[in-house]
């Protein structure tokens, strides 16, 4: 009798019902199967954009412990350094503007006094005398 004819008479559902699946699964070495899986190959097939569309960013953000994060980052020091840096830049700008204004005023005084550039004294006479003496 050909195999096909025999298989046709077999009640496959009755065989499946008699099989103890838990006993079969308990004999499977799951770790050996995991070790054989090519994780990099699987990740190469993942559509990252589609995966990110499924991420609920709001739910993720709600899980962040902001107070703990602030404690770990020393936010006060960051704010202080930022404010100090800003104040330093402002002070440098003001100083630069002051130097520019001083040079502008010197040119006008030289013009009013009809002096050639570079002919102006190095400072007040009494101060210069005090330095020399």
Secondary structure, 3 states (H helix, E strand, C coil): CCHHHHHHCCCHHHHHHHCCHHHHHHCCCHHHHHHHCCHHHHHHHCCHHHHHHCCCHHHHHHCCCHHHHHHHHCHHHHHHHHHHHHHHHHHHHHHHHHHHHHHHHHHHHHHHCCCCCCCCCCCCHHHHHHHHC
